[in-house]
Amino acid sequence: MASITTKICNECGGKITGRADKKFCSDECRIAHNNKIRTPSSKLVRNVTHTLLRNRRILEELNPSGKTRVNLNKLQEKGFNFKYFTSIYTTRDGAEYRYCFEQGYLAIEGNSYLLVVRNEV
Protein backbone atom coordinates (compact mmCIF):
# COMPACT_ATOMS: atom_id res chain seq x y z
CA MET A 1 0.00 0.00 0.00
CA ALA A 2 1.46 3.39 -1.03
CA SER A 3 1.50 6.13 1.53
CA ILE A 4 0.02 9.46 0.58
CA THR A 5 2.15 12.43 1.54
CA THR A 6 0.73 15.89 1.78
CA LYS A 7 2.98 18.48 0.27
CA ILE A 8 3.19 21.87 1.93
CA CYS A 9 3.60 25.22 0.17
CA ASN A 10 7.09 26.73 0.52
CA GLU A 11 5.59 30.19 1.01
CA CYS A 12 2.44 29.99 3.14
CA GLY A 13 2.54 26.44 4.49
CA GLY A 14 -0.79 25.57 2.89
CA LYS A 15 -1.68 22.24 1.30
CA ILE A 16 -0.53 21.70 -2.29
CA THR A 17 -2.75 19.87 -4.76
CA GLY A 18 -1.95 18.95 -8.32
CA ARG A 19 1.37 17.88 -9.83
CA ALA A 20 3.76 15.95 -7.65
CA ASP A 21 6.63 18.38 -8.29
CA LYS A 22 4.76 21.56 -7.29
CA LYS A 23 6.38 23.67 -4.59
CA PHE A 24 3.68 26.32 -4.11
CA CYS A 25 -0.07 26.17 -3.64
CA SER A 26 -0.78 29.09 -6.00
CA ASP A 27 0.78 31.54 -8.44
CA GLU A 28 0.50 34.24 -5.77
CA CYS A 29 2.65 32.23 -3.35
CA ARG A 30 5.19 31.40 -6.07
CA ILE A 31 5.49 35.08 -7.05
CA ALA A 32 5.70 36.26 -3.41
CA HIS A 33 8.43 33.70 -2.69
CA ASN A 34 10.49 34.68 -5.75
CA ASN A 35 10.10 38.40 -4.98
CA LYS A 36 11.49 37.81 -1.48
CA ILE A 37 14.48 35.97 -2.90
CA ARG A 38 15.25 38.62 -5.52
CA THR A 39 14.77 41.65 -3.28
CA PRO A 40 17.99 42.79 -1.63
CA SER A 41 17.73 42.13 2.10
CA SER A 42 20.11 44.93 3.05
CA LYS A 43 18.66 48.42 3.36
CA LEU A 44 22.01 49.82 2.21
CA VAL A 45 21.94 47.78 -1.00
CA ARG A 46 18.35 48.91 -1.71
CA ASN A 47 19.22 52.56 -1.08
CA VAL A 48 22.37 52.52 -3.23
CA THR A 49 20.55 50.72 -6.05
CA HIS A 50 17.72 53.26 -5.85
CA THR A 51 20.23 56.15 -5.99
CA LEU A 52 22.07 54.65 -8.97
CA LEU A 53 18.82 54.17 -10.88
CA ARG A 54 17.71 57.73 -10.03
CA ASN A 55 21.08 59.09 -11.23
CA ARG A 56 20.75 57.12 -14.47
CA ARG A 57 17.21 58.41 -15.00
CA ILE A 58 18.35 62.03 -14.44
CA LEU A 59 21.23 61.68 -16.92
CA GLU A 60 18.95 60.04 -19.48
CA GLU A 61 16.34 62.79 -19.08
CA LEU A 62 18.89 65.60 -19.47
CA ASN A 63 20.63 63.94 -22.41
CA PRO A 64 18.02 62.92 -25.00
CA SER A 65 20.41 63.39 -27.94
CA GLY A 66 23.20 61.18 -26.58
CA LYS A 67 25.71 63.99 -26.04
CA THR A 68 24.98 67.31 -24.38
CA ARG A 69 26.33 69.89 -21.98
CA VAL A 70 24.57 70.71 -18.72
CA ASN A 71 25.20 73.01 -15.77
CA LEU A 72 25.96 71.60 -12.31
CA ASN A 73 22.92 73.43 -10.90
CA LYS A 74 20.59 71.53 -13.24
CA LEU A 75 21.93 68.18 -12.01
CA GLN A 76 21.63 69.27 -8.39
CA GLU A 77 18.07 70.55 -8.90
CA LYS A 78 17.07 67.11 -10.17
CA GLY A 79 18.62 65.42 -7.12
CA PHE A 80 21.69 63.89 -8.78
CA ASN A 81 24.05 62.27 -6.23
CA PHE A 82 27.68 62.48 -7.36
CA LYS A 83 28.85 59.95 -4.74
CA TYR A 84 27.27 57.02 -6.57
CA PHE A 85 28.23 55.72 -10.01
CA THR A 86 28.84 52.28 -11.50
CA SER A 87 32.14 52.75 -13.33
CA ILE A 88 34.89 55.16 -14.36
CA TYR A 89 36.47 55.38 -17.81
CA THR A 90 39.78 57.25 -17.95
CA THR A 91 40.92 58.55 -21.33
CA ARG A 92 44.57 58.64 -22.44
CA ASP A 93 44.79 62.31 -21.48
CA GLY A 94 43.47 61.58 -17.96
CA ALA A 95 39.85 62.75 -18.31
CA GLU A 96 37.55 60.67 -16.08
CA TYR A 97 34.08 59.83 -17.34
CA ARG A 98 31.87 58.49 -14.56
CA TYR A 99 28.98 56.25 -15.53
CA CYS A 100 25.65 55.24 -14.05
CA PHE A 101 25.26 52.14 -16.16
CA GLU A 102 25.44 53.39 -19.79
CA GLN A 103 24.76 57.07 -18.95
CA GLY A 104 27.95 59.02 -18.30
CA TYR A 105 29.19 62.45 -17.35
CA LEU A 106 32.49 64.34 -17.44
CA ALA A 107 33.29 67.48 -15.45
CA ILE A 108 34.41 70.19 -17.88
CA GLU A 109 35.32 73.85 -17.44
CA GLY A 110 33.45 75.90 -14.89
CA ASN A 111 30.41 74.21 -13.41
CA SER A 112 29.55 72.34 -16.60
CA TYR A 113 29.28 68.65 -17.32
CA LEU A 114 29.38 66.81 -20.61
CA LEU A 115 26.72 64.08 -20.66
CA VAL A 116 27.33 61.06 -22.89
CA VAL A 117 25.92 57.60 -23.56
CA ARG A 118 28.21 54.58 -23.80
CA ASN A 119 27.16 52.49 -26.79
CA GLU A 120 28.24 48.92 -26.12
CA VAL A 121 26.76 45.80 -27.58
Secondary structure, DSSP 8 states (H G I E B T S, - for coil): -------B-TTT--B--S-TT---SSHHHHHHHHHHHHS-S-HHHHHHHHHHHHHHHHHHHH-TTSEEEEEHHHHHHHT--TT--SEEEE-TT--EEEEETTEEEEE-STTEEEEEE----
